[in-house]
Amino acid sequence: MEKDLLESLLSELRRGTLILCVLSQLGEARYGYALVQILGEKGISIDANTLYPLLRRLEKQGLLCSEWNTEETKPRKYYKRTVFGDQIFAELVKQWNDLSTGMNDLLGGN
């Protein structure tokens, strides 16, 4: 029971931060699997079953645009932040910095 509760709380905590993580890496065009690898190298694990629906949702919200590249042997869909996505990302970073400063104070980091 305690383990289930902890996993549920951790999932909630990660959900919002994954959006910021994904947006942070899409200032340049990247395809999904490359994004999984890049985030993983930075210690942020994300499952493809989580990433692809998130990418589609962010695109539907106007934060990302996508384009198929069929020039290579395997066609890949590349995602990149839109101008609107850049604006939202900048505001999210500001809010994250303010929030993390407050959290550090609350948790005794300062």
Secondary structure as a PSIPRED ss2 file (coil, helix, strand):
# PSIPRED VFORMAT (PSIPRED V4.0)

   1 M C   1.000  0.000  0.000
   2 E H   0.000  1.000  0.000
   3 K H   0.000  1.000  0.000
   4 D H   0.000  1.000  0.000
   5 L H   0.000  1.000  0.000
   6 L H   0.000  1.000  0.000
   7 E H   0.000  1.000  0.000
   8 S H   0.000  1.000  0.000
   9 L H   0.000  1.000  0.000
  10 L H   0.000  1.000  0.000
  11 S H   0.000  1.000  0.000
  12 E H   0.000  1.000  0.000
  13 L H   0.000  1.000  0.000
  14 R H   0.000  1.000  0.000
  15 R H   0.000  1.000  0.000
  16 G H   0.000  1.000  0.000
  17 T H   0.000  1.000  0.000
  18 L H   0.000  1.000  0.000
  19 I H   0.000  1.000  0.000
  20 L H   0.000  1.000  0.000
  21 C H   0.000  1.000  0.000
  22 V H   0.000  1.000  0.000
  23 L H   0.000  1.000  0.000
  24 S H   0.000  1.000  0.000
  25 Q C   1.000  0.000  0.000
  26 L C   1.000  0.000  0.000
  27 G C   1.000  0.000  0.000
  28 E C   1.000  0.000  0.000
  29 A C   1.000  0.000  0.000
  30 R E   0.000  0.000  1.000
  31 Y E   0.000  0.000  1.000
  32 G H   0.000  1.000  0.000
  33 Y H   0.000  1.000  0.000
  34 A H   0.000  1.000  0.000
  35 L H   0.000  1.000  0.000
  36 V H   0.000  1.000  0.000
  37 Q H   0.000  1.000  0.000
  38 I H   0.000  1.000  0.000
  39 L H   0.000  1.000  0.000
  40 G H   0.000  1.000  0.000
  41 E H   0.000  1.000  0.000
  42 K C   1.000  0.000  0.000
  43 G C   1.000  0.000  0.000
  44 I C   1.000  0.000  0.000
  45 S C   1.000  0.000  0.000
  46 I C   1.000  0.000  0.000
  47 D C   1.000  0.000  0.000
  48 A H   0.000  1.000  0.000
  49 N H   0.000  1.000  0.000
  50 T H   0.000  1.000  0.000
  51 L H   0.000  1.000  0.000
  52 Y H   0.000  1.000  0.000
  53 P H   0.000  1.000  0.000
  54 L H   0.000  1.000  0.000
  55 L H   0.000  1.000  0.000
  56 R H   0.000  1.000  0.000
  57 R H   0.000  1.000  0.000
  58 L H   0.000  1.000  0.000
  59 E H   0.000  1.000  0.000
  60 K H   0.000  1.000  0.000
  61 Q C   1.000  0.000  0.000
  62 G C   1.000  0.000  0.000
  63 L C   1.000  0.000  0.000
  64 L E   0.000  0.000  1.000
  65 C E   0.000  0.000  1.000
  66 S E   0.000  0.000  1.000
  67 E E   0.000  0.000  1.000
  68 W E   0.000  0.000  1.000
  69 N E   0.000  0.000  1.000
  70 T C   1.000  0.000  0.000
  71 E C   1.000  0.000  0.000
  72 E C   1.000  0.000  0.000
  73 T C   1.000  0.000  0.000
  74 K C   1.000  0.000  0.000
  75 P C   1.000  0.000  0.000
  76 R E   0.000  0.000  1.000
  77 K E   0.000  0.000  1.000
  78 Y E   0.000  0.000  1.000
  79 Y E   0.000  0.000  1.000
  80 K E   0.000  0.000  1.000
  81 R E   0.000  0.000  1.000
  82 T C   1.000  0.000  0.000
  83 V H   0.000  1.000  0.000
  84 F H   0.000  1.000  0.000
  85 G H   0.000  1.000  0.000
  86 D H   0.000  1.000  0.000
  87 Q H   0.000  1.000  0.000
  88 I H   0.000  1.000  0.000
  89 F H   0.000  1.000  0.000
  90 A H   0.000  1.000  0.000
  91 E H   0.000  1.000  0.000
  92 L H   0.000  1.000  0.000
  93 V H   0.000  1.000  0.000
  94 K H   0.000  1.000  0.000
  95 Q H   0.000  1.000  0.000
  96 W H   0.000  1.000  0.000
  97 N H   0.000  1.000  0.000
  98 D H   0.000  1.000  0.000
  99 L H   0.000  1.000  0.000
 100 S H   0.000  1.000  0.000
 101 T H   0.000  1.000  0.000
 102 G H   0.000  1.000  0.000
 103 M H   0.000  1.000  0.000
 104 N H   0.000  1.000  0.000
 105 D H   0.000  1.000  0.000
 106 L H   0.000  1.000  0.000
 107 L C   1.000  0.000  0.000
 108 G C   1.000  0.000  0.000
 109 G C   1.000  0.000  0.000
 110 N C   1.000  0.000  0.000
